[in-house]
Amino acid sequence: MLKKLWQFTKNYKRFLLVCPLLMIGEVLMETLIPLLMGKIVDVGIAESNLGYVLKTGGLMMLMSLCSLAFGAGAARFSAVGGAGFAKQLRKALFDKVQTFSFYNIDRFSTASLVTRMTTDVNNAQNMVMLCSRMLFRAPFMLVIATILAARINGELVMIFFVAVPVLAVTIGFAMSKAHPRFTAMLKKYDALNASVQENLIAIRVVKAFVRSDYEKEKFDKSVDDVREMQLKAEKLIVVMMPIMQMIVYLCICAVLWFGGNKIVQGTMLTGELISFISYVTQILMSLMMLSMLLLNLVLSRASIGRIVEVLDEVPDIQNGANALDTIPDGSIDFDDVYFSYKKGSENYILSDVNLHIKPGETIGILGGTGSAKSTLVQLIPRLYDVSRGSVRVGVHDVREYDIEALRDAVAMVLQKNVLFSGTIRDNLRWGDKDATQEEIEAACRAAQAHDFIMSFPNGYDTDLGQGGVNVSGGQKQRLCIARALLKHPKVVILDDSTSAVDTATDASIRRALHEEFSHITTLIIAQRVASVMDADKIIILDEGRIADMGTHDELMARSAIYREIYTSQMKGAEA
């Protein structure tokens, strides 16, 4: 996994490679200082040589300043390299998510993907920064300090051979228990983000139904779950710290005891013992650094696994070999189509769908809630792939086309209207970034949006706010229709996208589509019979199957479902 992530240090490798060299310089300075300190005691003070004390003390100060400079430089390079790594990794994750189909996104969930691009990347960044410094500093200091301590007194070094195995067993036990706990904790973060996301998106509904208290309780539960899992994971670190500190203090006590006896016996000098205690501290601190580094690697390993899972995910929908980039016309054919959202399942949402639509035809689609109307049209721009059968646009199977070319030729106004932060013009140019003002206005007139746009003080430069909060539902729908028309598509799909406009405006939109865009194949999903009565063909969907199909007059003559819908709506209109 680490090898896979190393590629994201591109352009920042020099910072991460210089950092260990600076760490080596810092360690060399730090490990030489205790030797000089011992010399001051054994030579300078013992012989009352003030000049030697001042000279050696000045050298110690110089080494300390050099060590400080090396450490500060390493910290700086580590931070720059880590931040660059996180930037490249987040970009790669975001780019990868853009290739996902709806199936891939549903598999991970939006909240989990947000957590992986934020919290998990932060953990990976901390791992890179720690590794670039501590992974080199701690082992190097351990080795150098041990060698220098052994030169002072080889017998006292044996104390470490007792302490190190105890530390190793403690660290190994903690690592084996920590990984599953940290993984579970990150899943709780996913649930927390999902709760926040859902609340913020639906904040108007929450306010309208006075459900703030309920949402607070739900959020509190998510926060408590995160806290409990975090405490469960952190308990290992809390327990480890006093154990490691106890080992450090026991080692120091042992060194003082045995070293003091050696001084009394005359086999060791006082300055040597002082230097040796400094090396003991450095050795044991190195071991503690390594243990904390390993625990952080366990946390990072859980996050890195989740990141790599996204990077390794194979998009469900991909371009085939020699993909076609030109769609000949707007004809649409469904041949024995079956579809299920769950791969391999035979619980089909759509079953035995056979349908032929000529270029330029207007098709109405009616059906009850859950009859798979939206699912049917989402197969045309290949937002999902069929489970069985084939969908053809312009003679060719949609799987033979380049995905971008296909979706450019099929403009879809989704059931849930989505606008983005920015001006009206910015949003409309999602359809065609190079559209002229005349083209924008023509599309808006066809969508019956031009008049209300011009009623705003800033016209097409009116800021819509986040998600288009500054316009009504009907205005959103008309802007989305105009945006779709600006794509100059061969097929337009209106998925219940005039439900928030009045019948007169709805009729005007359909009339404009028929008169000005008659070359475009139009599919209209609607709840109102009036919206599809004039269509060339009306499809009645019932439980994922085509129950009937024909013109308004034909269906009135033979379809009980259509007559029931028509009669109930017309009676309501008359009343």
PEZIGI-V329573 format. One record per backbone hydrogen bond with DSSP energy under -1.0 kcal/mol. CO is the residue of the C=O (numbers start at 1). NH is the residue of the N-H. E is the energy in kcal/mol with one decimal. If there is no record, write none. Layout:
BEGIN
co=CO nh=NH e=E
co=CO nh=NH e=E
END
This chain:
BEGIN
co=1 nh=5 e=-1.7
co=2 nh=6 e=-1.4
co=5 nh=8 e=-1.8
co=6 nh=9 e=-2.0
co=7 nh=10 e=-1.1
co=9 nh=12 e=-2.7
co=12 nh=16 e=-1.6
co=13 nh=17 e=-2.1
co=14 nh=18 e=-2.0
co=15 nh=19 e=-1.7
co=18 nh=22 e=-2.0
co=19 nh=23 e=-2.1
co=20 nh=24 e=-2.2
co=21 nh=25 e=-1.8
co=22 nh=26 e=-2.3
co=23 nh=27 e=-2.6
co=24 nh=28 e=-2.4
co=25 nh=29 e=-1.9
co=26 nh=30 e=-2.3
co=27 nh=31 e=-2.6
co=28 nh=32 e=-1.3
co=29 nh=33 e=-1.2
co=32 nh=36 e=-1.7
co=33 nh=37 e=-2.4
co=34 nh=38 e=-2.4
co=35 nh=39 e=-2.0
co=36 nh=40 e=-2.1
co=37 nh=41 e=-1.5
co=38 nh=42 e=-2.9
co=39 nh=43 e=-2.8
co=39 nh=44 e=-1.4
co=40 nh=45 e=-3.3
co=41 nh=46 e=-1.2
co=43 nh=47 e=-2.1
co=44 nh=49 e=-2.9
co=48 nh=50 e=-1.0
co=49 nh=53 e=-1.9
co=50 nh=54 e=-2.8
co=51 nh=55 e=-2.7
co=52 nh=56 e=-2.8
co=53 nh=57 e=-2.6
co=54 nh=58 e=-2.5
co=55 nh=59 e=-1.9
co=56 nh=60 e=-2.2
co=57 nh=61 e=-2.2
co=58 nh=62 e=-2.3
co=59 nh=63 e=-2.4
co=60 nh=64 e=-2.3
co=61 nh=65 e=-2.3
co=62 nh=66 e=-2.4
co=63 nh=67 e=-2.9
co=64 nh=68 e=-2.4
co=65 nh=69 e=-2.5
co=66 nh=70 e=-2.8
co=67 nh=71 e=-2.6
co=68 nh=72 e=-2.7
co=69 nh=73 e=-2.5
co=70 nh=74 e=-2.4
co=71 nh=75 e=-2.4
co=72 nh=76 e=-2.3
co=73 nh=77 e=-2.7
co=74 nh=78 e=-2.6
co=75 nh=79 e=-2.3
co=76 nh=80 e=-2.3
co=77 nh=81 e=-2.7
co=78 nh=82 e=-2.7
co=79 nh=83 e=-2.5
co=80 nh=84 e=-2.3
co=81 nh=85 e=-2.3
co=82 nh=86 e=-2.5
co=83 nh=87 e=-2.1
co=84 nh=88 e=-2.4
co=85 nh=89 e=-2.5
co=86 nh=90 e=-2.6
co=87 nh=91 e=-2.1
co=88 nh=92 e=-2.3
co=89 nh=93 e=-2.5
co=90 nh=94 e=-2.7
co=91 nh=95 e=-2.8
co=92 nh=96 e=-2.2
co=93 nh=97 e=-2.5
co=94 nh=98 e=-1.7
co=96 nh=99 e=-1.4
co=97 nh=100 e=-1.3
co=101 nh=105 e=-2.1
co=102 nh=106 e=-2.7
co=103 nh=107 e=-1.7
co=104 nh=108 e=-1.4
co=105 nh=109 e=-3.0
co=109 nh=113 e=-1.9
co=110 nh=114 e=-2.1
co=111 nh=115 e=-2.2
co=112 nh=116 e=-2.3
co=113 nh=117 e=-1.7
co=115 nh=120 e=-2.2
co=118 nh=122 e=-2.4
co=119 nh=123 e=-2.2
co=120 nh=124 e=-2.2
co=121 nh=125 e=-2.6
co=122 nh=126 e=-2.4
co=123 nh=127 e=-1.9
co=124 nh=128 e=-2.1
co=125 nh=129 e=-2.4
co=126 nh=130 e=-2.6
co=127 nh=131 e=-2.8
co=128 nh=132 e=-2.3
co=130 nh=134 e=-1.7
co=130 nh=135 e=-1.3
co=133 nh=137 e=-2.9
co=134 nh=138 e=-2.2
co=136 nh=140 e=-1.6
co=137 nh=141 e=-2.8
co=138 nh=142 e=-2.4
co=139 nh=143 e=-2.3
co=140 nh=144 e=-2.6
co=141 nh=145 e=-2.8
co=142 nh=146 e=-1.7
co=143 nh=147 e=-2.3
co=144 nh=148 e=-2.5
co=145 nh=149 e=-2.3
co=146 nh=150 e=-2.5
co=147 nh=151 e=-1.7
co=148 nh=152 e=-1.3
co=149 nh=153 e=-2.6
co=155 nh=158 e=-1.3
co=156 nh=159 e=-1.7
co=157 nh=160 e=-1.7
co=159 nh=162 e=-1.2
co=159 nh=163 e=-1.6
co=160 nh=164 e=-3.2
co=163 nh=167 e=-2.2
co=164 nh=168 e=-2.7
co=165 nh=169 e=-2.5
co=166 nh=170 e=-2.1
co=167 nh=171 e=-2.8
co=168 nh=172 e=-2.7
co=169 nh=173 e=-2.4
co=170 nh=174 e=-2.2
co=171 nh=175 e=-2.6
co=172 nh=176 e=-2.1
co=173 nh=177 e=-1.4
co=174 nh=178 e=-2.0
co=175 nh=179 e=-1.5
co=178 nh=182 e=-2.6
co=179 nh=183 e=-2.2
co=180 nh=184 e=-2.1
co=181 nh=185 e=-2.1
co=182 nh=186 e=-2.1
co=183 nh=187 e=-1.5
co=184 nh=188 e=-1.5
co=185 nh=189 e=-1.5
co=186 nh=190 e=-1.7
co=187 nh=191 e=-1.8
co=188 nh=192 e=-2.2
co=189 nh=193 e=-2.7
co=190 nh=194 e=-2.2
co=191 nh=195 e=-2.0
co=192 nh=196 e=-2.2
co=193 nh=197 e=-2.9
co=194 nh=198 e=-2.5
co=195 nh=199 e=-2.0
co=196 nh=200 e=-2.5
co=197 nh=201 e=-2.4
co=198 nh=202 e=-1.9
co=202 nh=206 e=-2.4
co=203 nh=207 e=-2.4
co=204 nh=208 e=-2.5
co=205 nh=209 e=-2.3
co=206 nh=211 e=-2.6
co=207 nh=210 e=-1.1
co=211 nh=215 e=-2.4
co=212 nh=216 e=-2.5
co=213 nh=217 e=-2.3
co=214 nh=218 e=-2.3
co=215 nh=219 e=-2.5
co=216 nh=220 e=-3.0
co=217 nh=221 e=-2.1
co=218 nh=222 e=-1.8
co=219 nh=223 e=-2.7
co=220 nh=224 e=-2.8
co=221 nh=225 e=-2.3
co=222 nh=226 e=-2.1
co=223 nh=227 e=-2.6
co=224 nh=228 e=-2.8
co=225 nh=229 e=-2.2
co=226 nh=230 e=-2.6
co=227 nh=231 e=-2.9
co=228 nh=232 e=-2.2
co=229 nh=233 e=-2.0
co=230 nh=234 e=-3.1
co=231 nh=235 e=-1.9
co=234 nh=238 e=-2.6
co=235 nh=239 e=-2.5
co=236 nh=240 e=-2.2
co=237 nh=241 e=-2.1
co=239 nh=243 e=-1.2
co=240 nh=244 e=-2.8
co=241 nh=245 e=-2.7
co=242 nh=246 e=-2.5
co=243 nh=247 e=-2.0
co=244 nh=248 e=-2.2
co=245 nh=249 e=-2.7
co=246 nh=250 e=-2.6
co=247 nh=251 e=-2.2
co=248 nh=252 e=-2.3
co=249 nh=253 e=-2.7
co=250 nh=254 e=-2.6
co=251 nh=255 e=-2.7
co=252 nh=256 e=-2.8
co=253 nh=257 e=-2.4
co=254 nh=258 e=-2.8
co=255 nh=259 e=-2.9
co=256 nh=260 e=-2.3
co=257 nh=261 e=-1.8
co=258 nh=262 e=-1.7
co=259 nh=263 e=-2.1
co=260 nh=264 e=-2.4
co=261 nh=265 e=-2.2
co=262 nh=267 e=-2.3
co=269 nh=273 e=-1.8
co=270 nh=274 e=-2.2
co=271 nh=275 e=-2.6
co=272 nh=276 e=-2.9
co=273 nh=277 e=-2.7
co=274 nh=278 e=-1.9
co=275 nh=279 e=-2.2
co=276 nh=280 e=-2.6
co=277 nh=281 e=-2.4
co=278 nh=282 e=-2.4
co=279 nh=283 e=-3.0
co=280 nh=284 e=-2.7
co=281 nh=285 e=-2.6
co=282 nh=286 e=-2.0
co=283 nh=287 e=-2.0
co=284 nh=288 e=-2.2
co=285 nh=289 e=-2.6
co=286 nh=290 e=-2.6
co=287 nh=291 e=-2.3
co=288 nh=292 e=-2.6
co=289 nh=293 e=-2.7
co=290 nh=294 e=-2.7
co=291 nh=295 e=-2.0
co=292 nh=296 e=-2.3
co=293 nh=297 e=-2.2
co=294 nh=298 e=-1.6
co=295 nh=299 e=-1.9
co=296 nh=300 e=-2.9
co=297 nh=301 e=-2.7
co=298 nh=302 e=-1.7
co=299 nh=303 e=-1.7
co=300 nh=304 e=-3.7
co=301 nh=305 e=-2.4
co=302 nh=306 e=-1.4
co=303 nh=307 e=-2.2
co=304 nh=308 e=-3.1
co=305 nh=309 e=-1.7
co=306 nh=310 e=-1.2
co=307 nh=311 e=-2.3
co=308 nh=312 e=-2.6
co=324 nh=402 e=-3.5
co=331 nh=394 e=-2.6
co=332 nh=357 e=-3.1
co=333 nh=392 e=-3.1
co=334 nh=355 e=-2.2
co=335 nh=390 e=-1.7
co=337 nh=353 e=-1.9
co=338 nh=387 e=-2.2
co=338 nh=388 e=-2.0
co=339 nh=349 e=-3.1
co=339 nh=350 e=-1.6
co=342 nh=345 e=-1.8
co=346 nh=348 e=-1.6
co=350 nh=339 e=-2.1
co=353 nh=337 e=-2.3
co=355 nh=334 e=-2.9
co=357 nh=332 e=-2.2
co=358 nh=361 e=-1.7
co=361 nh=522 e=-2.5
co=362 nh=536 e=-1.5
co=362 nh=537 e=-1.4
co=363 nh=524 e=-3.3
co=364 nh=539 e=-3.4
co=365 nh=526 e=-1.8
co=366 nh=541 e=-2.9
co=368 nh=371 e=-1.7
co=372 nh=376 e=-1.9
co=373 nh=377 e=-1.6
co=374 nh=378 e=-1.8
co=377 nh=380 e=-1.1
co=378 nh=383 e=-2.3
co=388 nh=338 e=-2.1
co=390 nh=335 e=-2.7
co=391 nh=398 e=-2.8
co=392 nh=333 e=-2.7
co=396 nh=393 e=-2.3
co=397 nh=400 e=-2.4
co=398 nh=401 e=-1.1
co=400 nh=324 e=-2.7
co=402 nh=406 e=-2.6
co=403 nh=407 e=-2.6
co=404 nh=408 e=-1.9
co=405 nh=409 e=-1.3
co=406 nh=410 e=-1.0
co=409 nh=490 e=-2.3
co=409 nh=491 e=-2.0
co=411 nh=493 e=-2.9
co=413 nh=495 e=-2.2
co=422 nh=464 e=-3.1
co=423 nh=427 e=-1.9
co=424 nh=428 e=-2.4
co=425 nh=429 e=-2.1
co=427 nh=430 e=-1.4
co=428 nh=431 e=-1.8
co=432 nh=435 e=-2.0
co=436 nh=440 e=-2.3
co=437 nh=441 e=-2.5
co=438 nh=442 e=-2.2
co=439 nh=443 e=-2.2
co=440 nh=444 e=-2.2
co=441 nh=445 e=-2.3
co=442 nh=446 e=-2.1
co=443 nh=447 e=-1.8
co=444 nh=449 e=-3.8
co=444 nh=450 e=-1.0
co=445 nh=448 e=-1.3
co=449 nh=453 e=-2.0
co=450 nh=454 e=-2.4
co=453 nh=456 e=-1.4
co=456 nh=459 e=-1.2
co=458 nh=461 e=-2.5
co=459 nh=462 e=-1.6
co=460 nh=425 e=-2.3
co=462 nh=424 e=-1.5
co=464 nh=470 e=-1.8
co=465 nh=468 e=-1.7
co=468 nh=471 e=-1.3
co=472 nh=476 e=-2.3
co=473 nh=477 e=-2.1
co=474 nh=478 e=-1.9
co=475 nh=479 e=-2.2
co=476 nh=480 e=-2.4
co=477 nh=481 e=-2.0
co=478 nh=482 e=-2.3
co=479 nh=483 e=-2.3
co=480 nh=484 e=-1.9
co=481 nh=485 e=-2.2
co=482 nh=486 e=-1.6
co=484 nh=487 e=-1.3
co=485 nh=488 e=-1.8
co=490 nh=521 e=-2.5
co=491 nh=411 e=-2.8
co=492 nh=523 e=-2.9
co=493 nh=413 e=-3.1
co=494 nh=496 e=-1.5
co=494 nh=525 e=-3.1
co=498 nh=501 e=-1.2
co=502 nh=506 e=-2.5
co=503 nh=507 e=-2.4
co=504 nh=508 e=-2.0
co=505 nh=509 e=-2.3
co=506 nh=510 e=-2.1
co=507 nh=511 e=-2.4
co=508 nh=512 e=-2.3
co=509 nh=513 e=-2.3
co=510 nh=514 e=-2.1
co=511 nh=515 e=-2.5
co=512 nh=516 e=-2.8
co=513 nh=517 e=-1.0
co=517 nh=520 e=-1.7
co=521 nh=492 e=-3.1
co=522 nh=363 e=-3.5
co=523 nh=494 e=-3.3
co=524 nh=365 e=-2.8
co=525 nh=496 e=-1.6
co=528 nh=531 e=-1.1
co=529 nh=532 e=-1.7
co=529 nh=533 e=-1.3
co=532 nh=535 e=-1.9
co=537 nh=364 e=-2.8
co=538 nh=550 e=-2.0
co=539 nh=366 e=-2.9
co=540 nh=547 e=-2.7
co=540 nh=548 e=-1.2
co=542 nh=545 e=-1.1
co=544 nh=351 e=-2.5
co=545 nh=542 e=-2.8
co=548 nh=540 e=-2.9
co=550 nh=538 e=-3.2
co=551 nh=555 e=-2.5
co=552 nh=556 e=-2.3
co=553 nh=557 e=-1.4
co=554 nh=558 e=-1.5
co=555 nh=559 e=-2.9
co=559 nh=563 e=-2.3
co=560 nh=564 e=-2.2
co=561 nh=565 e=-2.2
co=562 nh=566 e=-3.0
co=563 nh=567 e=-3.0
co=564 nh=568 e=-2.2
co=565 nh=569 e=-2.0
co=566 nh=570 e=-3.0
co=567 nh=571 e=-2.5
co=568 nh=572 e=-1.4
co=569 nh=573 e=-2.1
co=570 nh=574 e=-2.6
co=571 nh=575 e=-2.6
END
